[in-house]
Amino acid sequence: LYSANLNGKDRKLLAQRVLDFCVYDGRIYYCDIENESALCSMKLDGTDKVKINDSYAGGLIEENGMLISSGKNREDKLFLDDIENNVEKCISEDKCWNLNSNNDWIFYRNQSEKGNLYCISFDGREKHKLVEGNISHIVVTTDYIFYRDIGDKSKIKKYDLKAGLE
């Protein structure tokens, strides 16, 4: 994991062998392969490195002050880490891959069901199958989810959030 100026200069190595990472509130959160795949954080300049827990944080993203991940050492279940309160919670027993989110929902490929596109609320109480198929590369915008349908010649498709979730 490197940092650099927007012009590509002043490149600096921050960490080696990083699986996934996200930036939140002046810190980088990352899965550190060098540290037995632990979830770690550091300041943006690479200082003040801290191990948070032993989770293998794959698909790591941040939304609503929560770290969202699924971990291989946890059977790819979906976990939320409340950063401020240092509380971790499993919200789905599904095998969750290709994570993405917006303020209201977490979207994922449900590998327990051969790759169907699902969404789940942040408290885990509501869960919906949105698209049946072998879905990957999920990208969420305000109005749409774009995804690749592997079962349909890897075509890029979209799902209308306003029409589908209301």
DSSP file with accessible surface (Angstrom, degrees, kcal/mol):
  #  RESIDUE AA STRUCTURE BP1 BP2  ACC     N-H-->O    O-->H-N    N-H-->O    O-->H-N    TCO  KAPPA ALPHA  PHI   PSI    X-CA   Y-CA   Z-CA
    1    1 A L              0   0   39      0, 0.0    13,-3.3     0, 0.0    14,-1.5   0.000 360.0 360.0 360.0 125.0    0.0    0.0    0.0
    2    2 A Y  E     -A   13   0A 122     11,-0.2     2,-0.3    12,-0.2    11,-0.2  -0.846 360.0-151.3-118.2 157.7    1.5    3.3   -1.1
    3    3 A S  E     +A   12   0A  41      9,-2.3     9,-2.7    -2,-0.3     2,-0.3  -0.889  23.3 163.2-119.8 156.1    0.6    7.0   -0.7
    4    4 A A        -     0   0   52     -2,-0.3     6,-0.2     7,-0.2     7,-0.1  -0.976  41.1 -90.8-160.6 161.8    1.5    9.7   -3.2
    5    5 A N    >   -     0   0   79      4,-2.9     3,-2.5    -2,-0.3     6,-0.0  -0.315  50.8-100.2 -68.4 164.7    0.6   13.2   -4.2
    6    6 A L  T 3  S+     0   0  191      1,-0.3    -1,-0.1     2,-0.1     0, 0.0   0.770 126.1  57.4 -61.7 -21.8   -2.1   13.6   -6.8
    7    7 A N  T 3  S-     0   0  110      2,-0.1    -1,-0.3     1,-0.0     3,-0.1   0.416 121.1-109.3 -87.9   4.1    0.6   14.2   -9.4
    8    8 A G  S <  S+     0   0   48     -3,-2.5     3,-0.3     1,-0.3    -2,-0.1   0.431  79.4 122.9  86.5  -0.6    2.2   10.8   -8.5
    9    9 A K        +     0   0  137      1,-0.2    -4,-2.9    -5,-0.1    -1,-0.3  -0.424  53.6  38.2 -91.3 169.1    5.2   12.3   -6.8
   10   10 A D  S    S-     0   0  123     -6,-0.2    -1,-0.2     1,-0.2     2,-0.1   0.892  77.2-172.0  57.6  44.1    6.4   11.7   -3.2
   11   11 A R        -     0   0  162     -3,-0.3     2,-0.4    -7,-0.1    -7,-0.2  -0.447   3.2-173.5 -67.5 136.4    5.4    8.1   -3.3
   12   12 A K  E     -A    3   0A  97     -9,-2.7    -9,-2.3    -2,-0.1     2,-0.5  -0.994  25.0-127.9-139.0 130.0    5.7    6.4    0.1
   13   13 A L  E     +A    2   0A  73     -2,-0.4   -11,-0.2   -11,-0.2     3,-0.1  -0.641  28.6 173.4 -74.7 123.6    5.4    2.7    1.1
   14   14 A L        -     0   0    8    -13,-3.3     2,-0.3    -2,-0.5   -12,-0.2   0.790  63.7  -9.8 -99.6 -40.0    2.9    2.5    4.0
   15   15 A A        -     0   0    7    -14,-1.5    -1,-0.4     3,-0.0     3,-0.3  -0.966  61.9-129.4-160.0 145.7    2.5   -1.3    4.3
   16   16 A Q  S    S+     0   0  117     -2,-0.3    18,-0.6     1,-0.2    17,-0.1  -0.711  83.5  14.4 -96.7 151.3    3.4   -4.4    2.4
   17   17 A R  S    S+     0   0  153     -2,-0.3    16,-2.2     1,-0.2    17,-0.5   0.935  75.0 173.1  54.1  61.1    1.0   -7.2    1.5
   18   18 A V  E     -B   32   0B  34     -3,-0.3    14,-0.2    14,-0.2    -1,-0.2  -0.854  19.3-166.7 -99.3 128.9   -2.3   -5.5    2.1
   19   19 A L  E     -     0   0B  65     12,-2.5     2,-0.3    -2,-0.5    -1,-0.2   0.969  68.2 -13.1 -78.8 -63.3   -5.4   -7.4    1.1
   20   20 A D  E     -     0   0B  56     11,-0.2    11,-2.2    37,-0.2    -1,-0.3  -0.965  65.7-179.5-136.7 157.3   -8.1   -4.7    1.2
   21   21 A F  E     -B   30   0B 102     -2,-0.3     2,-0.3    39,-0.2     9,-0.2  -0.983   9.5-173.9-153.2 161.4   -8.3   -1.2    2.6
   22   22 A C  E     -B   29   0B  18      7,-2.2     7,-3.1    -2,-0.3     2,-0.4  -0.965  22.9-125.4-149.5 162.4  -10.5    1.8    3.1
   23   23 A V  E     +B   28   0B  78     -2,-0.3     2,-0.3     5,-0.2     5,-0.2  -0.932  31.6 164.4-114.9 133.5  -10.0    5.3    4.5
   24   24 A Y  E >   -B   27   0B  54      3,-2.7     3,-1.6    -2,-0.4    -2,-0.1  -0.950  62.4 -16.4-151.0 128.9  -12.2    6.8    7.2
   25   25 A D  T 3  S-     0   0  121     -2,-0.3     3,-0.1     1,-0.3    -1,-0.0   0.859 127.2 -44.2  50.2  48.0  -11.8    9.8    9.5
   26   26 A G  T 3  S+     0   0   41      1,-0.2    18,-1.0    17,-0.1     2,-0.3   0.584 120.4  95.2  78.9  10.7   -8.0   10.3    8.9
   27   27 A R  E <   -BC  24  43B  40     -3,-1.6    -3,-2.7    16,-0.2     2,-0.5  -0.952  66.1-133.6-132.6 154.5   -7.0    6.7    9.2
   28   28 A I  E     -BC  23  42B  10     14,-3.2    14,-1.7    -2,-0.3     2,-0.5  -0.921  18.3-159.7-104.5 126.4   -6.5    3.8    6.8
   29   29 A Y  E     +BC  22  41B  14     -7,-3.1    -7,-2.2    -2,-0.5     2,-0.3  -0.918  24.9 161.7-105.5 133.8   -8.1    0.5    7.8
   30   30 A Y  E     -BC  21  40B   2     10,-2.6    10,-3.1    -2,-0.5     2,-0.7  -0.985  46.6-114.1-154.0 156.1   -6.6   -2.5    6.1
   31   31 A C  E     - C   0  39B   0    -11,-2.2   -12,-2.5    -2,-0.3     2,-0.9  -0.875  36.7-151.7 -93.5 113.1   -6.2   -6.3    6.2
   32   32 A D  E > > -BC  18  38B  20      6,-2.8     5,-1.3    -2,-0.7     3,-1.2  -0.775  17.0-174.0 -97.3 101.2   -2.5   -6.8    6.9
   33   33 A I  G > 5S+     0   0   37    -16,-2.2     3,-0.9    -2,-0.9     4,-0.2   0.857  87.5  59.8 -61.2 -33.7   -1.2  -10.1    5.4
   34   34 A E  G 3 5S+     0   0  106    -18,-0.6    -1,-0.3   -17,-0.5     2,-0.1   0.723 103.6  52.7 -66.1 -21.7    2.2   -9.5    7.1
   35   35 A N  G X 5S-     0   0   55     -3,-1.2     3,-1.4     3,-0.2    -1,-0.3  -0.381 135.1 -82.6-112.4  48.7    0.4   -9.5   10.5
   36   36 A E  T < 5S-     0   0  162     -3,-0.9    -3,-0.2     1,-0.3    -2,-0.2   0.842  82.9 -64.7  55.5  36.0   -1.5  -12.8   10.1
   37   37 A S  T 3 <S+     0   0   22     -5,-1.3    20,-0.5    -4,-0.2    -1,-0.3   0.783  89.6 164.5  61.3  31.0   -4.2  -11.1    8.1
   38   38 A A  E <   -C   32   0B   0     -3,-1.4    -6,-2.8    -6,-1.0     2,-0.6  -0.384  45.8-108.1 -74.3 154.8   -5.3   -9.0   11.0
   39   39 A L  E     +CD  31  53B   0     14,-1.6    13,-3.1    -8,-0.2    14,-1.5  -0.763  53.0 168.8 -81.5 122.6   -7.5   -5.9   10.7
   40   40 A C  E     -CD  30  51B   2    -10,-3.1   -10,-2.6    -2,-0.6     2,-0.3  -0.818  22.2-154.2-130.3 169.3   -5.3   -2.9   11.4
   41   41 A S  E     +CD  29  50B   6      9,-2.5     9,-2.9    -2,-0.3     2,-0.3  -0.965  11.3 175.0-142.4 160.0   -5.3    0.8   11.1
   42   42 A M  E     -C   28   0B   0    -14,-1.7   -14,-3.2    -2,-0.3     6,-0.2  -0.969  38.5 -90.4-153.8 162.2   -2.8    3.6   10.7
   43   43 A K  E >   -C   27   0B  98      4,-2.9     3,-2.3    -2,-0.3   -16,-0.2  -0.313  50.4 -99.6 -68.2 163.7   -2.7    7.3   10.1
   44   44 A L  T 3  S+     0   0   89    -18,-1.0    -1,-0.1     1,-0.3   -17,-0.1   0.758 124.0  56.0 -60.3 -24.5   -2.7    8.5    6.5
   45   45 A D  T 3  S-     0   0   79      2,-0.1    -1,-0.3   -42,-0.0     3,-0.1   0.394 121.9-104.5 -89.7   3.8    1.1    9.1    6.7
   46   46 A G  S <  S+     0   0   14     -3,-2.3     3,-0.2     1,-0.3    -2,-0.1   0.446  83.0 118.4  91.4   0.5    1.7    5.4    7.7
   47   47 A T        +     0   0   63      1,-0.2    -4,-2.9    -5,-0.0    -1,-0.3  -0.420  53.5  39.8 -93.3 172.5    2.4    6.1   11.4
   48   48 A D  S    S-     0   0   86     -6,-0.2     2,-0.3     1,-0.2    -1,-0.2   0.921  73.2-168.0  56.8  53.6    0.6    5.0   14.5
   49   49 A K        -     0   0  111     -3,-0.2     2,-0.4    -7,-0.2    -7,-0.2  -0.549   7.0-177.0 -75.4 133.0   -0.1    1.4   13.3
   50   50 A V  E     -D   41   0B  62     -9,-2.9    -9,-2.5    -2,-0.3     2,-0.5  -0.997  25.4-135.2-135.4 133.5   -2.6   -0.4   15.5
   51   51 A K  E     -D   40   0B  94     -2,-0.4   -11,-0.3   -11,-0.2     3,-0.1  -0.783  20.4-177.1 -85.4 126.7   -4.0   -4.0   15.3
   52   52 A I  E     -     0   0B  49    -13,-3.1     2,-0.3    -2,-0.5   -12,-0.2   0.891  58.3 -37.5 -90.9 -50.6   -7.7   -3.9   15.8
   53   53 A N  E     -D   39   0B  33    -14,-1.5   -14,-1.6     2,-0.2    -1,-0.4  -0.949  57.6 -94.3-161.7-177.9   -8.6   -7.6   15.8
   54   54 A D  S    S+     0   0   94     -2,-0.3     2,-0.1   -16,-0.2    19,-0.1   0.234  72.0 131.3 -93.8  13.8   -7.7  -10.9   14.2
   55   55 A S        -     0   0    0    -16,-0.1     2,-1.3     1,-0.1    -2,-0.2  -0.386  62.1-129.9 -71.6 143.6  -10.3  -10.8   11.5
   56   56 A Y        -     0   0   47    -18,-0.1     2,-1.7    -2,-0.1    16,-0.4  -0.776  31.7-156.9 -87.2  88.9   -9.4  -11.5    7.9
   57   57 A A    >   +     0   0    0     -2,-1.3     3,-0.6   -20,-0.5     2,-0.2  -0.509  18.7 174.9 -83.3  84.3  -11.2   -8.4    6.6
   58   58 A G  E 3   +E   70   0C  11     12,-1.9    12,-2.3    -2,-1.7     3,-0.1  -0.601  65.0  17.7 -86.9 149.2  -11.9   -9.1    3.0
   59   59 A G  E 3  S-     0   0C  25     -2,-0.2    -1,-0.2     1,-0.2     9,-0.1   0.823  88.0-167.8  64.7  30.5  -13.9   -6.7    0.9
   60   60 A L  E <   +     0   0C   7     -3,-0.6     2,-0.3    10,-0.1   -39,-0.2  -0.293  17.5 155.4 -62.8 124.2  -13.3   -4.0    3.5
   61   61 A I  E     -E   68   0C  34      7,-2.1     7,-3.2    -3,-0.1     2,-0.4  -0.935  32.0-133.1-139.9 165.8  -15.4   -0.8    3.1
   62   62 A E  E     +E   67   0C  50     -2,-0.3     2,-0.3     5,-0.2     5,-0.2  -0.970  29.2 156.9-123.2 139.0  -16.6    1.9    5.4
   63   63 A E  E >   -E   66   0C  36      3,-2.3     3,-2.0    -2,-0.4    -2,-0.1  -0.937  67.5  -0.4-157.8 137.1  -20.1    3.3    5.7
   64   64 A N  T 3  S-     0   0   83     -2,-0.3     3,-0.1     1,-0.3    38,-0.0   0.824 129.0 -55.9  55.3  34.9  -22.0    5.2    8.5
   65   65 A G  T 3  S+     0   0   13      1,-0.3    18,-1.4    17,-0.1    19,-0.5   0.664 115.6 114.8  73.9  13.8  -18.9    5.0   10.8
   66   66 A M  E <   -EF  63  82C  48     -3,-2.0    -3,-2.3    16,-0.2     2,-0.5  -0.923  63.4-135.6-117.5 143.0  -18.8    1.2   10.5
   67   67 A L  E     -EF  62  81C   2     14,-2.6    14,-2.5    -2,-0.4     2,-0.5  -0.839  24.3-159.6 -90.0 131.3  -16.2   -1.0    8.9
   68   68 A I  E     +EF  61  80C   0     -7,-3.2    -7,-2.1    -2,-0.5     2,-0.3  -0.953  25.2 142.3-114.8 131.2  -17.9   -3.7    6.8
   69   69 A S  E     - F   0  79C   1     10,-2.2    10,-3.2    -2,-0.5     2,-0.4  -0.984  39.0-142.6-158.7 163.4  -16.1   -6.9    5.9
   70   70 A S  E     -EF  58  78C   7    -12,-2.3   -12,-1.9    -2,-0.3     2,-0.4  -0.994  26.7-149.6-130.2 138.9  -16.4  -10.6    5.4
   71   71 A G    > > -     0   0    1      6,-0.8     5,-2.9    -2,-0.4     3,-1.6  -0.914  20.5-145.8-121.7 137.5  -13.5  -12.8    6.5
   72   72 A K  G > 5S+     0   0  141     -2,-0.4     3,-1.3   -16,-0.4    -1,-0.1   0.857 106.6  55.2 -62.2 -35.0  -12.1  -16.1    5.2
   73   73 A N  G 3 5S+     0   0   97      1,-0.3    -1,-0.3   -17,-0.1   -16,-0.1   0.479 109.7  49.8 -79.1   4.1  -11.3  -17.1    8.8
   74   74 A R  G X 5S-     0   0   42     -3,-1.6     3,-1.7   -18,-0.2    -1,-0.3  -0.075 123.7 -99.8-126.9  27.8  -14.9  -16.5    9.6
   75   75 A E  T < 5 -     0   0  126     -3,-1.3    -3,-0.2     1,-0.3    -2,-0.1   0.779  69.7 -71.9  59.9  28.7  -16.5  -18.5    6.8
   76   76 A D  T 3 <S+     0   0   21     -5,-2.9    20,-3.1     1,-0.2    -1,-0.3   0.694  85.7 159.8  62.2  21.5  -17.1  -15.2    4.8
   77   77 A K    <   -     0   0   46     -3,-1.7    -6,-0.8    -6,-0.5     2,-0.5  -0.357  47.1-102.4 -67.9 156.8  -19.9  -14.1    7.1
   78   78 A L  E     -FG  70  92C   0     14,-1.7    13,-2.4    16,-0.3    14,-1.2  -0.726  43.6-175.8 -90.6 124.3  -20.7  -10.4    7.1
   79   79 A F  E     -FG  69  90C  24    -10,-3.2   -10,-2.2    -2,-0.5     2,-0.4  -0.909  16.4-156.3-121.7 146.9  -19.4   -8.4   10.0
   80   80 A L  E     -FG  68  89C   8      9,-2.8     9,-2.6    -2,-0.3     2,-0.6  -0.973   6.1-160.6-116.4 134.8  -19.7   -4.8   11.1
   81   81 A D  E     -FG  67  88C   8    -14,-2.5   -14,-2.6    -2,-0.4     2,-0.9  -0.969  13.0-144.9-114.8 114.3  -17.1   -3.1   13.3
   82   82 A D  E  >> -FG  66  87C  36      5,-3.5     5,-1.2    -2,-0.6     4,-1.2  -0.709  14.9-163.5 -75.8 107.0  -18.3    0.0   15.1
   83   83 A I  T  45S+     0   0   36    -18,-1.4     3,-0.4    -2,-0.9    -1,-0.2   0.918  81.8  48.0 -64.4 -44.9  -15.1    2.0   15.0
   84   84 A E  T  45S+     0   0  125    -19,-0.5    -1,-0.2     1,-0.2   -18,-0.1   0.881 123.0  31.6 -66.1 -39.8  -16.1    4.6   17.6
   85   85 A N  T  45S-     0   0  111      2,-0.1    -1,-0.2     0, 0.0    -2,-0.2   0.395 100.1-127.4-101.6   0.7  -17.3    2.1   20.2
   86   86 A N  T  <5 +     0   0  125     -4,-1.2     2,-0.4    -3,-0.4    -3,-0.2   0.907  59.0 144.5  53.2  48.0  -15.0   -0.8   19.3
   87   87 A V  E   < -G   82   0C  82     -5,-1.2    -5,-3.5     2,-0.0     2,-0.4  -0.969  34.0-159.7-120.4 133.8  -17.9   -3.2   18.9
   88   88 A E  E     +G   81   0C  78     -2,-0.4     2,-0.3    -7,-0.2    -7,-0.2  -0.896  11.3 179.0-114.6 142.2  -18.1   -6.0   16.4
   89   89 A K  E     -G   80   0C 106     -9,-2.6    -9,-2.8    -2,-0.4     2,-0.6  -0.994  26.1-137.3-145.4 135.0  -21.2   -7.8   15.2
   90   90 A C  E     +G   79   0C  45     -2,-0.3   -11,-0.2   -11,-0.2     3,-0.1  -0.806  24.1 174.2 -86.6 123.5  -22.0  -10.5   12.7
   91   91 A I  E     +     0   0C  16    -13,-2.4     2,-0.3    -2,-0.6   -12,-0.2   0.504  63.1  32.8-110.6  -7.0  -25.1   -9.4   10.7
   92   92 A S  E     -G   78   0C   9    -14,-1.2   -14,-1.7     2,-0.1    -1,-0.3  -0.956  49.0-161.1-151.3 135.7  -25.3  -12.3    8.2
   93   93 A E        +     0   0  127     -2,-0.3    -1,-0.1   -16,-0.2   -16,-0.1   0.488  66.1 109.2 -86.1  -8.4  -24.4  -15.9    8.2
   94   94 A D  S    S-     0   0   20      1,-0.1     2,-0.9   -16,-0.1   -16,-0.3  -0.274  85.7-105.2 -61.9 157.0  -24.3  -15.9    4.3
   95   95 A K        -     0   0   99    -18,-0.1    16,-2.6   -25,-0.0    17,-0.7  -0.788  47.7-161.2 -81.9 109.0  -21.0  -16.2    2.5
   96   96 A C  E     +H  110   0D   0    -20,-3.1     2,-0.3    -2,-0.9    14,-0.2  -0.870  18.4 164.9-107.4 119.6  -20.7  -12.6    1.5
   97   97 A W  E     +H  109   0D  99     12,-2.4    12,-3.2    -2,-0.6   -19,-0.0  -0.817  54.9  30.3-123.6 166.5  -18.4  -11.5   -1.4
   98   98 A N  E    S-     0   0D  63     -2,-0.3    -1,-0.2    10,-0.2    40,-0.2   0.931  80.0-160.7  52.6  56.7  -18.0   -8.3   -3.5
   99   99 A L  E     +     0   0D  14     -3,-0.2     2,-0.3     9,-0.1     9,-0.2  -0.334  23.3 154.8 -71.9 145.3  -19.3   -5.9   -0.8
  100  100 A N  E     -H  107   0D  42      7,-1.9     7,-3.5    39,-0.1     2,-0.3  -0.947  14.1-175.0-157.5 166.1  -20.6   -2.4   -1.5
  101  101 A S  E     -H  106   0D  11     -2,-0.3     2,-0.2     5,-0.3     5,-0.2  -0.967  19.2-158.9-155.8 168.8  -22.9   -0.1    0.4
  102  102 A N        -     0   0   35      3,-2.2    40,-0.0    -2,-0.3    -2,-0.0  -0.764  57.8 -75.9-136.4-171.7  -24.9    3.1    0.6
  103  103 A N  S    S+     0   0  105     -2,-0.2    19,-0.1     1,-0.2     3,-0.1   0.756 128.6  30.9 -61.3 -23.6  -26.3    4.9    3.6
  104  104 A D  S    S+     0   0  112      1,-0.2    18,-0.6    17,-0.1     2,-0.3   0.747 118.7  31.4-106.9 -30.7  -29.2    2.4    4.0
  105  105 A W  E     - I   0 121D  34     16,-0.2    -3,-2.2    17,-0.1     2,-0.5  -0.939  55.6-138.8-136.1 154.4  -28.1   -1.0    2.7
  106  106 A I  E     -HI 101 120D   0     14,-2.7    14,-2.1    -2,-0.3     2,-0.4  -0.950  26.5-156.1-109.2 130.6  -25.1   -3.3    2.3
  107  107 A F  E     +HI 100 119D   0     -7,-3.5    -7,-1.9    -2,-0.5     2,-0.3  -0.867  21.0 159.7-109.9 143.2  -25.0   -5.1   -1.1
  108  108 A Y  E     - I   0 118D   0     10,-2.4    10,-2.8    -2,-0.4     2,-0.6  -0.994  45.7-106.1-158.6 158.7  -23.2   -8.4   -1.6
  109  109 A R  E     -HI  97 117D  22    -12,-3.2   -12,-2.4    -2,-0.3     2,-1.3  -0.821  37.1-139.2 -84.8 120.6  -22.8  -11.4   -3.8
  110  110 A N  E > > -HI  96 116D   0      6,-3.3     5,-2.1    -2,-0.6     3,-1.6  -0.694  22.8-179.2 -88.2  94.3  -24.4  -14.3   -1.8
  111  111 A Q  G > 5S+     0   0   52    -16,-2.6     3,-1.2    -2,-1.3    -1,-0.2   0.715  77.8  69.3 -68.7 -18.6  -21.9  -17.1   -2.4
  112  112 A S  G 3 5S+     0   0   64    -17,-0.7    -1,-0.3     1,-0.3   -16,-0.1   0.726 106.6  40.9 -67.1 -22.4  -24.1  -19.4   -0.2
  113  113 A E  G X 5S-     0   0   70     -3,-1.6     3,-0.8   -18,-0.2    -1,-0.3  -0.234 129.2 -91.6-119.5  39.1  -26.6  -19.1   -3.1
  114  114 A K  T < 5S-     0   0  178     -3,-1.2    -3,-0.2     1,-0.2    -2,-0.1   0.761  87.7 -45.5  60.8  27.4  -24.2  -19.4   -6.0
  115  115 A G  T 3 <S+     0   0    0     -5,-2.1    20,-2.4     1,-0.2    -1,-0.2   0.616  81.2 162.4 101.3  13.0  -23.7  -15.7   -6.5
  116  116 A N  E <   -I  110   0D  13     -6,-0.8    -6,-3.3    -3,-0.8     2,-0.5  -0.327  44.4-110.6 -63.3 149.3  -27.1  -14.0   -6.3
  117  117 A L  E     +IJ 109 131D   0     14,-2.4    13,-3.0    -8,-0.2    14,-1.5  -0.714  46.5 172.9 -84.9 124.4  -27.1  -10.2   -5.6
  118  118 A Y  E     -IJ 108 129D  17    -10,-2.8   -10,-2.4    -2,-0.5     2,-0.3  -0.863  21.6-154.8-125.1 161.8  -28.5   -9.4   -2.1
  119  119 A C  E     -IJ 107 128D   0      9,-2.2     9,-2.6    -2,-0.3     2,-0.3  -0.967  10.2-171.6-132.6 153.6  -28.9   -6.4    0.2
  120  120 A I  E     -IJ 106 127D   3    -14,-2.1   -14,-2.7    -2,-0.3     7,-0.2  -0.994  25.9-113.2-141.9 144.2  -29.1   -6.3    3.9
  121  121 A S  E >   -I  105   0D  12      5,-2.6     3,-1.5    -2,-0.3   -16,-0.2  -0.353  35.5-108.0 -71.6 161.4  -29.9   -3.6    6.4
  122  122 A F  T 3  S+     0   0   34    -18,-0.6    -1,-0.1     1,-0.3   -17,-0.1   0.762 121.4  49.8 -66.0 -23.4  -27.1   -2.4    8.7
  123  123 A D  T 3  S-     0   0   67      3,-0.0    -1,-0.3   -32,-0.0    -2,-0.0   0.524 110.0-124.1 -90.5  -5.2  -28.9   -4.0   11.7
  124  124 A G  S <  S+     0   0   24     -3,-1.5    -2,-0.1     2,-0.2     3,-0.0   0.460  81.1 112.8  80.9   2.8  -29.2   -7.3    9.8
  125  125 A R  S    S+     0   0  210      1,-0.1     2,-0.4    -5,-0.0    -3,-0.1   0.808  70.6  50.0 -80.0 -31.2  -33.0   -7.5   10.3
  126  126 A E        +     0   0  104      2,-0.0    -5,-2.6     0, 0.0     2,-0.3  -0.942  62.6 170.1-112.5 133.9  -34.0   -7.0    6.6
  127  127 A K  E     -J  120   0D  90     -2,-0.4     2,-0.4    -7,-0.2    -7,-0.2  -0.997   6.4-176.1-142.3 136.0  -32.5   -9.0    3.8
  128  128 A H  E     -J  119   0D  71     -9,-2.6    -9,-2.2    -2,-0.3     2,-0.6  -0.998  25.8-134.5-136.5 137.7  -33.6   -9.1    0.1
  129  129 A K  E     +J  118   0D  92     -2,-0.4   -11,-0.2   -11,-0.2     3,-0.1  -0.804  28.2 174.7 -84.2 124.3  -32.6  -11.0   -3.0
  130  130 A L  E     +     0   0D  24    -13,-3.0     2,-0.4    -2,-0.6   -12,-0.2   0.830  62.2  14.4 -98.5 -43.6  -32.3   -8.4   -5.7
  131  131 A V  E     -J  117   0D  21    -14,-1.5   -14,-2.4     2,-0.1     2,-0.5  -0.997  64.3-142.1-139.5 132.6  -31.0  -10.4   -8.7
  132  132 A E        +     0   0  144     -2,-0.4     2,-0.3   -16,-0.2   -16,-0.1  -0.795  61.5  69.0 -92.4 132.2  -30.7  -14.1   -9.3
  133  133 A G  S    S-     0   0   23     -2,-0.5     2,-1.0     2,-0.1    -2,-0.1  -0.933  95.6 -56.7 153.9-171.9  -27.5  -15.0  -11.2
  134  134 A N        -     0   0   52     -2,-0.3    16,-2.6   -18,-0.1    17,-0.6  -0.805  67.1-176.4-103.7  89.8  -23.8  -15.3  -10.8
  135  135 A I  E     +K  149   0E   0    -20,-2.4     2,-0.3    -2,-1.0    14,-0.2  -0.666  12.8 155.7 -99.4 142.7  -23.1  -11.6   -9.9
  136  136 A S  E     +K  148   0E   7     12,-2.3    12,-2.9    -2,-0.3   -19,-0.0  -0.912  47.9  46.0-149.0 177.5  -19.7   -9.9   -9.3
  137  137 A H  E     -     0   0E 122     -2,-0.3     2,-0.4    10,-0.2    -1,-0.2   0.932  68.9-165.4  51.9  58.5  -18.1   -6.4   -9.4
  138  138 A I  E     +     0   0E  11    -40,-0.2     2,-0.4     9,-0.2     9,-0.2  -0.605  11.7 179.9 -80.3 126.1  -20.9   -4.6   -7.5
  139  139 A V  E     -K  146   0E  77      7,-2.8     7,-3.1    -2,-0.4     2,-0.5  -0.996  11.0-156.3-128.3 126.7  -20.8   -0.8   -7.8
  140  140 A V  E     +K  145   0E  23     -2,-0.4     5,-0.2     5,-0.2     2,-0.2  -0.878  15.1 172.1-109.2 131.2  -23.5    1.3   -6.0
  141  141 A T        -     0   0   59      3,-3.1    -2,-0.0    -2,-0.5     0, 0.0  -0.594  53.0 -84.3-116.2-172.7  -24.5    4.8   -7.0
  142  142 A T  S    S+     0   0  121     -2,-0.2     3,-0.1     1,-0.2   -40,-0.0   0.916 124.4  16.0 -60.7 -42.8  -27.3    6.9   -5.7
  143  143 A D  S    S+     0   0   60      1,-0.1    18,-2.5    18,-0.1    19,-0.8   0.646 123.8  38.6-107.8 -19.8  -29.9    5.4   -8.0
  144  144 A Y  E     - L   0 160E  69     16,-0.2    -3,-3.1    17,-0.2     2,-0.5  -0.922  54.5-141.4-136.5 158.8  -28.4    2.2   -9.4
  145  145 A I  E     -KL 140 159E   0     14,-2.2    14,-2.5    -2,-0.3     2,-0.4  -0.989  23.3-160.4-112.8 125.9  -26.4   -0.9   -8.7
  146  146 A F  E     +KL 139 158E  74     -7,-3.1    -7,-2.8    -2,-0.5     2,-0.3  -0.876  21.7 160.9-102.8 141.6  -24.1   -1.8  -11.6
  147  147 A Y  E     - L   0 157E  20     10,-2.3    10,-3.1    -2,-0.4     2,-0.5  -0.974  39.6-112.8-154.4 163.6  -22.8   -5.3  -11.6
  148  148 A R  E     -KL 136 156E  85    -12,-2.9   -12,-2.3    -2,-0.3     2,-0.9  -0.906  21.4-148.6-104.6 127.8  -21.3   -8.0  -13.9
  149  149 A D  E > > -KL 135 155E  16      6,-2.8     3,-1.4    -2,-0.5     5,-1.1  -0.828  12.1-173.9 -98.4  97.5  -23.5  -11.0  -14.6
  150  150 A I  G > 5S+     0   0   68    -16,-2.6     3,-0.6    -2,-0.9     4,-0.5   0.871  83.1  57.8 -60.7 -35.6  -21.0  -13.8  -15.1
  151  151 A G  G 3 5S+     0   0   65    -17,-0.6    -1,-0.3     1,-0.3     2,-0.2   0.655 103.5  54.8 -71.0 -13.6  -23.7  -16.2  -16.1
  152  152 A D  G X 5S-     0   0   51     -3,-1.4     3,-1.8   -18,-0.2    -1,-0.3  -0.503 136.4 -75.3-118.5  59.3  -24.7  -13.9  -19.0
  153  153 A K  T < 5S-     0   0  182     -3,-0.6    -3,-0.2     1,-0.3    -2,-0.2   0.799  82.2 -72.3  55.9  31.4  -21.3  -13.6  -20.7
  154  154 A S  T 3 <S+     0   0   45     -5,-1.1    -1,-0.3    -4,-0.5    -4,-0.2   0.762  80.2 173.9  57.0  30.6  -20.1  -11.2  -18.0
  155  155 A K  E <   -L  149   0E 107     -3,-1.8    -6,-2.8    -6,-0.8     2,-0.5  -0.364  34.4-119.6 -65.1 144.6  -22.3   -8.4  -19.3
  156  156 A I  E     +L  148   0E 112     -8,-0.2     2,-0.3   -10,-0.1    -8,-0.2  -0.753  42.8 173.6 -85.7 127.8  -22.5   -5.3  -17.2
  157  157 A K  E     -L  147   0E  63    -10,-3.1   -10,-2.3    -2,-0.5     2,-0.3  -0.792  20.6-135.7-128.7 170.2  -26.1   -4.7  -16.0
  158  158 A K  E     -L  146   0E 121     -2,-0.3     2,-0.4   -12,-0.2   -12,-0.2  -0.966   1.6-153.2-133.3 151.7  -27.8   -2.3  -13.7
  159  159 A Y  E     -L  145   0E  41    -14,-2.5   -14,-2.2    -2,-0.3     2,-0.8  -0.988  23.0-129.8-120.5 127.7  -30.5   -2.5  -11.0
  160  160 A D  E  >  -L  144   0E  64     -2,-0.4     4,-2.2   -16,-0.2   -16,-0.2  -0.693  17.6-166.4 -82.0 109.9  -32.7    0.5  -10.4
  161  161 A L  H  > S+     0   0   11    -18,-2.5     4,-2.3    -2,-0.8     5,-0.2   0.884  84.8  53.0 -65.5 -39.9  -32.7    1.0   -6.6
  162  162 A K  H  > S+     0   0  109    -19,-0.8     4,-0.5     1,-0.2    -1,-0.2   0.904 116.4  38.4 -65.6 -38.9  -35.6    3.4   -6.5
  163  163 A A  H  4 S+     0   0   79      1,-0.1    -1,-0.2     2,-0.1    -2,-0.2   0.856 121.5  44.3 -78.3 -32.3  -37.9    1.0   -8.4
  164  164 A G  H  < S+     0   0   35     -4,-2.2    -2,-0.2     1,-0.2    -3,-0.2   0.818 116.2  36.8 -88.0 -31.6  -36.6   -2.1   -6.7
  165  165 A L  H  <        0   0   43     -4,-2.3    -1,-0.2    -5,-0.2    -3,-0.1   0.437 360.0 360.0-106.6   2.0  -36.4   -1.3   -3.0
  166  166 A E     <        0   0  188     -4,-0.5    -4,-0.0    -5,-0.2    -3,-0.0  -0.496 360.0 360.0 -91.9 360.0  -39.4    0.9   -2.4
